[in-house]
Amino acid sequence: MILPQFLRSSQARTIHALYGAIVAQARSKIFYADFGVPDTVEGRFDLIVLHLVLVLSRLGREAETGQRRGQTLGQNLFDEFCRDLDGNLREMGTGDLAVPKRMRAFAEAFYGRQSAYLAALAAPEPRAFENALARNIFPVGDTAGSVPLAAYARAAERQLDAQSDAALFSGDVVFPDPEAFAHVCN
């Protein structure tokens, strides 16, 4: 039967488009040049995680309405993230025996950040999110970028909430322009 094959192919295109948009946004030079995110493997990982958490949170809210589609898409998106990390580790020369250990560390980092970011976004104190970003993304003592990054991420969360399910499920995700937040101060 051709229908399941078509559905898998369509889902793969959607995941590819969503994950590609997340990575492209996380690689925006302004985050590193103006926000002060370290332009390192860790800094890039952290920005991908931030954007992934925001998209997964939006898909999870869709799933709360009884739709399994959001949950399934979110899981497939997370799986793509893991495949990408695995491929990057191998490309950087990490040996086959070390990859599972590194992947475990990445998973722990992802889930820790996801928990911290979602709790901080839901907290009544606006500084909670800035503090979570400062702890996880910025070097100790150099956390000025957490204020504009928090403003950007909150705007991204609102923009994702405003996007239709149909757009997201077709792989169309739009993030705000980070340049609009580069000079946000305390």
C-alpha positions as CSV (number, residue, x, y, z in Angstrom):
1,M,0.0,0.0,0.0
2,I,1.4,3.4,-1.0
3,L,-0.3,5.5,1.6
4,P,1.9,4.6,4.6
5,Q,5.0,5.3,2.5
6,F,3.6,8.7,1.5
7,L,2.8,9.6,5.1
8,R,6.3,8.6,6.2
9,S,7.8,10.7,3.4
10,S,5.6,13.7,4.2
11,Q,6.5,13.4,7.9
12,A,10.2,13.2,7.1
13,R,9.9,16.4,5.0
14,T,8.1,18.2,7.9
15,I,10.7,17.1,10.4
16,H,13.5,18.1,8.1
17,A,11.9,21.6,7.5
18,L,11.3,22.2,11.3
19,Y,14.7,21.0,12.4
20,G,16.4,23.0,9.6
21,A,14.6,26.2,10.7
22,I,15.6,25.6,14.3
23,V,19.3,25.1,13.4
24,A,19.3,28.0,11.0
25,Q,17.8,30.3,13.6
26,A,20.2,29.1,16.3
27,R,23.1,29.8,13.9
28,S,22.1,33.5,13.4
29,K,25.3,35.4,13.9
30,I,23.6,38.1,15.9
31,F,23.2,35.7,18.9
32,Y,27.0,35.4,19.0
33,A,28.1,38.9,18.0
34,D,25.5,41.0,19.8
35,F,23.9,38.8,22.5
36,G,27.3,37.4,23.7
37,V,26.5,33.7,23.3
38,P,29.8,32.0,23.1
39,D,30.6,31.0,19.5
40,T,31.6,27.5,20.5
41,V,30.2,24.0,20.1
42,E,28.6,24.3,23.5
43,G,27.1,27.7,22.7
44,R,25.7,26.5,19.4
45,F,24.3,23.4,21.2
46,D,22.6,25.6,23.8
47,L,20.9,27.8,21.2
48,I,19.7,24.8,19.3
49,V,18.3,23.4,22.5
50,L,16.6,26.7,23.4
51,H,14.8,26.8,20.0
52,L,14.0,23.1,20.1
53,V,12.5,23.5,23.6
54,L,10.3,26.4,22.4
55,V,9.0,24.4,19.4
56,L,8.5,21.2,21.4
57,S,6.6,23.2,24.0
58,R,4.3,24.6,21.3
59,L,3.8,21.1,19.9
60,G,3.1,19.8,23.4
61,R,0.4,22.4,23.9
62,E,-1.3,21.1,20.8
63,A,-1.0,17.6,22.2
64,E,-2.8,18.7,25.4
65,T,-5.9,19.3,23.4
66,G,-6.1,15.6,22.7
67,Q,-4.3,15.6,19.4
68,R,-1.6,12.9,19.3
69,R,-0.2,14.6,16.2
70,G,1.7,17.2,18.2
71,Q,3.2,14.6,20.5
72,T,4.3,12.4,17.6
73,L,5.8,15.3,15.7
74,G,7.6,16.5,18.8
75,Q,9.1,13.0,19.4
76,N,10.2,12.7,15.8
77,L,11.7,16.2,16.0
78,F,13.6,15.2,19.1
79,D,14.8,12.0,17.4
80,E,16.1,14.1,14.5
81,F,18.0,16.3,17.0
82,C,19.6,13.2,18.5
83,R,20.5,11.8,15.0
84,D,22.1,15.2,14.2
85,L,24.1,15.2,17.4
86,D,25.3,11.6,16.8
87,G,26.3,12.5,13.3
88,N,28.2,15.6,14.4
89,L,30.0,13.6,17.1
90,R,31.1,11.1,14.6
91,E,32.1,13.8,12.1
92,M,34.3,15.5,14.8
93,G,36.1,12.2,15.2
94,T,34.4,10.8,18.4
95,G,35.0,7.0,18.4
96,D,32.2,4.5,18.3
97,L,32.7,3.5,21.9
98,A,32.5,7.1,23.2
99,V,29.4,8.2,21.2
100,P,26.8,6.6,23.5
101,K,28.4,8.1,26.6
102,R,28.5,11.6,24.9
103,M,24.9,11.2,23.7
104,R,23.8,10.3,27.3
105,A,25.5,13.5,28.5
106,F,23.8,15.5,25.7
107,A,20.4,14.0,26.6
108,E,20.9,14.9,30.3
109,A,21.9,18.4,29.3
110,F,18.8,18.7,27.0
111,Y,16.3,17.5,29.6
112,G,17.9,19.6,32.4
113,R,17.7,22.8,30.2
114,Q,14.2,21.9,29.0
115,S,13.0,21.6,32.6
116,A,14.7,24.8,33.7
117,Y,13.5,26.8,30.8
118,L,9.9,25.7,31.0
119,A,9.7,26.2,34.7
120,A,11.3,29.6,34.4
121,L,9.0,30.7,31.5
122,A,6.0,29.7,33.7
123,A,7.4,31.4,36.8
124,P,5.7,34.7,37.9
125,E,9.2,36.3,38.3
126,P,10.5,37.5,34.9
127,R,14.1,37.2,36.1
128,A,13.7,33.5,36.5
129,F,14.0,32.9,32.8
130,E,16.9,35.3,32.4
131,N,18.7,33.5,35.3
132,A,18.1,30.1,33.7
133,L,19.5,31.3,30.4
134,A,22.5,32.9,32.2
135,R,23.3,29.7,34.1
136,N,23.1,27.5,31.0
137,I,24.3,29.6,28.1
138,F,26.6,32.4,29.2
139,P,30.0,32.3,30.8
140,V,30.1,33.0,34.5
141,G,30.2,36.7,35.1
142,D,29.2,37.6,31.5
143,T,25.5,37.3,31.6
144,A,24.4,40.6,30.1
145,G,23.1,38.8,27.0
146,S,20.6,36.8,29.1
147,V,18.2,39.9,29.2
148,P,17.9,40.3,25.4
149,L,17.9,36.6,24.8
150,A,15.1,36.1,27.3
151,A,13.1,38.9,25.6
152,Y,13.7,37.2,22.2
153,A,12.7,33.7,23.5
154,R,9.5,35.1,25.1
155,A,8.6,36.7,21.8
156,A,9.4,33.5,20.0
157,E,7.1,31.6,22.3
158,R,4.3,34.1,21.6
159,Q,4.9,33.9,17.9
160,L,5.0,30.1,17.9
161,D,1.7,30.1,19.8
162,A,0.2,32.4,17.2
163,Q,1.2,30.1,14.3
164,S,-1.5,27.7,13.1
165,D,-1.2,24.0,13.7
166,A,-1.5,23.5,10.0
167,A,1.6,25.6,9.4
168,L,3.6,23.8,12.0
169,F,2.5,20.4,10.8
170,S,3.6,21.3,7.3
171,G,7.1,22.2,8.6
172,D,6.6,26.0,8.5
173,V,7.9,27.7,11.6
174,V,8.8,31.3,11.8
175,F,10.9,32.9,14.6
176,P,11.2,36.6,15.4
177,D,14.1,38.6,14.1
178,P,16.7,38.5,16.9
179,E,18.1,41.8,15.8
180,A,14.9,43.5,17.2
181,F,16.0,42.3,20.7
182,A,19.8,42.8,20.5
183,H,19.8,46.0,22.4
184,V,17.2,45.2,25.1
185,C,18.5,46.2,28.5
186,N,17.6,45.4,32.1
